[in-house]
Amino acid sequence: MGQLVASRRSGAIPEPRRHHEKLSRRQERIGSVAAHLPALRRALEQQLAFRREQLTELEARTTARHAHQEASASAVREVNAVVMRGARRALADIEVALARMRDGVYGLCRACGSDIPLQLLTAIPKTTLCLSCQRTTS
């Protein structure tokens, strides 16, 4: 028993209360960022639906246009396709973040397991890597 108390004092074994307090602070910290993800997801889904509708309308109008107008319509279609790919990618990232929340690992680096800084989560809620691991993978 004496060794256990000495180990806890030295920091080798975390006290259950401190560990619980640390988890509670982390959950509060992440909760503020996580609260915005469903709204972001809805906005991305709306953007994706809008772009799909816009692309469908554009394709319908293109068939009725003359050949000299086709180049302009083609450029607009390409821009819409790029925007749609970006929206799909962002939506997939949001889905991953929501799944990580459900699994209780949101805010932890998927590579090393350390806490991701709150500033980074606030700026990029979908991030799954801490700064150190991001530098390593870049």
C-alpha positions as CSV (number, residue, x, y, z in Angstrom):
1,M,0.0,0.0,0.0
2,G,2.8,2.4,0.8
3,Q,4.4,1.9,-2.6
4,L,1.0,2.6,-4.3
5,V,0.7,5.9,-2.5
6,A,4.3,6.8,-3.3
7,S,3.7,5.9,-6.9
8,R,0.7,8.1,-7.1
9,R,2.5,11.0,-5.5
10,S,5.3,10.7,-8.1
11,G,2.8,10.7,-10.9
12,A,3.5,7.2,-12.1
13,I,0.0,6.0,-11.5
14,P,-2.8,8.5,-12.0
15,E,-5.3,8.9,-9.2
16,P,-8.8,7.9,-10.3
17,R,-10.2,11.3,-9.4
18,R,-7.6,13.2,-11.4
19,H,-8.1,10.8,-14.4
20,H,-11.9,11.4,-14.2
21,E,-11.5,15.1,-14.0
22,K,-9.2,15.1,-17.0
23,L,-11.7,13.1,-19.0
24,S,-14.6,15.4,-17.9
25,R,-12.6,18.5,-19.0
26,R,-11.7,16.8,-22.3
27,Q,-15.4,15.9,-22.9
28,E,-16.5,19.5,-22.2
29,R,-13.8,20.9,-24.4
30,I,-14.7,18.6,-27.3
31,G,-18.5,19.1,-26.7
32,S,-18.3,22.7,-27.7
33,V,-16.6,21.8,-31.0
34,A,-18.8,18.8,-31.6
35,A,-22.0,20.8,-31.2
36,H,-21.3,22.5,-34.5
37,L,-20.7,19.3,-36.6
38,P,-24.3,18.3,-37.2
39,A,-25.1,21.9,-38.5
40,L,-22.0,21.7,-40.7
41,R,-23.1,18.3,-42.0
42,R,-26.6,19.7,-42.9
43,A,-25.1,22.7,-44.7
44,L,-22.8,20.4,-46.7
45,E,-25.7,18.1,-47.6
46,Q,-27.7,21.1,-48.7
47,Q,-24.7,22.4,-50.8
48,L,-24.3,18.9,-52.4
49,A,-28.1,18.7,-53.2
50,F,-28.0,22.2,-54.7
51,R,-25.0,21.4,-56.9
52,R,-26.6,18.1,-58.1
53,E,-29.8,20.0,-59.0
54,Q,-27.8,22.8,-60.7
55,L,-25.8,20.2,-62.7
56,T,-29.0,18.4,-63.8
57,E,-30.5,21.7,-64.9
58,L,-27.3,22.7,-66.7
59,E,-27.2,19.4,-68.6
60,A,-30.9,19.7,-69.6
61,R,-30.2,23.2,-71.0
62,T,-27.0,22.2,-72.7
63,T,-28.8,19.7,-75.0
64,A,-31.0,22.6,-76.3
65,R,-28.0,24.9,-76.9
66,H,-26.1,25.5,-80.1
67,A,-22.6,24.0,-80.6
68,H,-20.8,27.3,-80.2
69,Q,-22.3,27.6,-76.6
70,E,-21.2,24.1,-75.7
71,A,-17.7,25.2,-74.6
72,S,-19.1,27.7,-72.0
73,A,-21.6,25.1,-70.7
74,S,-18.8,22.5,-70.5
75,A,-16.7,24.9,-68.4
76,V,-19.6,25.5,-66.0
77,R,-20.2,21.7,-65.7
78,E,-16.5,21.2,-64.9
79,V,-16.6,23.8,-62.1
80,N,-19.8,22.3,-60.7
81,A,-18.2,18.8,-60.8
82,V,-15.2,20.1,-58.9
83,V,-17.4,21.8,-56.3
84,M,-19.5,18.7,-55.9
85,R,-16.4,16.5,-55.4
86,G,-15.2,18.9,-52.7
87,A,-18.6,18.9,-51.0
88,R,-18.7,15.1,-51.1
89,R,-15.2,14.9,-49.5
90,A,-16.1,17.4,-46.8
91,L,-19.3,15.5,-46.1
92,A,-17.4,12.2,-45.8
93,D,-14.9,14.0,-43.4
94,I,-17.9,15.2,-41.2
95,E,-19.3,11.6,-41.2
96,V,-15.9,10.3,-39.9
97,A,-15.9,13.0,-37.2
98,L,-19.4,12.1,-36.1
99,A,-18.5,8.4,-36.0
100,R,-15.4,9.2,-33.9
101,M,-17.7,11.1,-31.5
102,R,-20.0,8.1,-31.2
103,D,-16.9,5.9,-30.6
104,G,-15.6,8.2,-27.9
105,V,-12.3,9.0,-29.7
106,Y,-13.1,12.4,-31.2
107,G,-10.3,14.8,-30.3
108,L,-7.7,12.0,-30.1
109,C,-5.0,11.7,-32.7
110,R,-5.7,8.5,-34.8
111,A,-2.0,8.0,-35.2
112,C,-0.5,8.5,-31.8
113,G,-3.5,8.8,-29.4
114,S,-2.6,12.2,-28.0
115,D,-5.1,15.0,-27.5
116,I,-5.6,17.2,-30.5
117,P,-5.4,20.9,-29.5
118,L,-8.7,22.6,-29.0
119,Q,-7.7,25.4,-31.3
120,L,-7.1,22.9,-34.1
121,L,-10.4,21.2,-33.5
122,T,-12.2,24.5,-33.5
123,A,-10.5,25.6,-36.8
124,I,-10.8,22.2,-38.5
125,P,-13.4,20.1,-36.6
126,K,-12.9,17.1,-39.0
127,T,-9.2,16.7,-38.2
128,T,-8.0,13.3,-36.9
129,L,-4.3,14.0,-36.5
130,C,-2.4,16.2,-34.0
131,L,0.0,18.8,-35.4
132,S,3.0,16.6,-34.9
133,C,1.5,13.7,-36.8
134,Q,0.3,16.0,-39.5
135,R,3.8,17.2,-40.1
136,T,5.1,13.7,-40.2
137,T,2.5,12.6,-42.8
138,S,2.9,15.7,-45.0
